[in-house]
Amino acid sequence: MGRALNSLLAGGVIVSGGTVRESVLFRRVRVNSYSLVEHSVLFDDVEVGRYCRIKNAIIDKNVKIPPHTEIGYDLELDRARGFTVTPEGVVVVPKGYRF
């Protein structure tokens, strides 16, 4: 069973066995089983694979995040992937990014 706590979810969002905390999810976002999304904004058509952990992130449209991916936990790894990381530690994943 999916859970969304203190979050705002648009129409068409599916939280399928994952957990969303203090986040904003736009249209057609899917959070799959055993995944955690915290303090983040996910724009249209983002899919979060199983066992992912995402925190302090802004993920632009049309991004598919593969299973077991972590974003916002190792900021140096996030920079190495080409993501923008703000001085406050917010990770920005660009539109259409492919892992």
C-alpha positions in Angstrom: 0.0 0.0 0.0 1.4 3.4 -1.0 1.5 6.4 1.4 1.6 10.1 0.9 2.2 12.2 4.0 2.1 16.0 4.1 2.3 16.1 0.3 0.4 17.5 -2.7 -0.4 15.0 -5.5 -1.9 16.0 -8.8 -4.4 13.9 -10.8 -3.1 10.7 -12.3 -0.4 10.2 -9.7 0.2 6.6 -8.6 1.9 5.7 -5.4 2.2 2.0 -5.7 3.6 0.7 -2.5 6.1 3.6 -2.0 6.2 6.5 0.4 6.0 10.2 -0.4 6.7 12.7 2.4 6.5 16.5 2.2 6.7 16.6 -1.6 4.8 17.9 -4.6 4.1 15.4 -7.4 2.7 16.7 -10.7 0.6 14.8 -13.3 1.3 11.2 -14.3 4.0 10.5 -11.7 4.5 6.9 -10.6 6.3 5.9 -7.4 6.8 2.2 -7.3 7.1 -0.2 -4.4 9.6 0.2 -1.6 10.7 3.7 -2.8 10.9 6.8 -0.7 10.5 10.4 -2.0 11.1 13.1 0.6 11.2 17.0 0.4 11.1 16.9 -3.4 9.3 18.2 -6.5 8.6 15.7 -9.3 7.2 17.2 -12.5 5.0 15.5 -15.2 5.7 12.0 -16.4 8.3 11.0 -13.9 8.6 7.3 -13.0 10.5 6.3 -9.8 11.6 2.6 -9.9 11.5 0.1 -7.1 13.8 0.6 -4.1 14.7 4.2 -5.0 15.5 6.9 -2.4 15.1 10.5 -3.4 15.4 13.5 -1.1 15.8 17.3 -1.6 15.4 17.0 -5.4 13.7 18.7 -8.2 13.1 16.3 -11.1 12.0 17.8 -14.3 9.6 16.2 -16.9 9.9 12.9 -18.6 12.5 11.3 -16.4 12.6 7.5 -15.7 14.6 6.7 -12.6 15.8 3.0 -12.6 15.4 0.7 -9.6 17.8 1.1 -6.6 18.8 4.7 -7.6 19.6 7.2 -4.9 19.3 11.0 -5.5 20.2 13.5 -2.9 22.1 11.2 -0.6 25.6 11.5 -2.2 25.9 15.0 -3.6 29.3 14.3 -5.2 27.8 11.3 -7.1 24.9 13.6 -8.2 27.4 16.2 -9.5 29.3 13.4 -11.4 26.0 12.4 -13.1 25.8 16.0 -14.4 23.0 17.1 -12.1 23.0 20.7 -10.7 23.4 20.7 -6.9 22.7 24.0 -5.2 24.7 25.2 -2.2 21.8 24.2 0.0 22.0 20.6 -1.3 19.0 20.6 -3.6 19.6 18.3 -6.6 18.1 19.3 -10.0 17.6 16.5 -12.6 17.1 18.0 -16.1 14.2 17.4 -18.4 14.2 14.0 -20.2 17.4 12.8 -18.4 18.2 9.1 -19.1 20.2 7.1 -16.6 
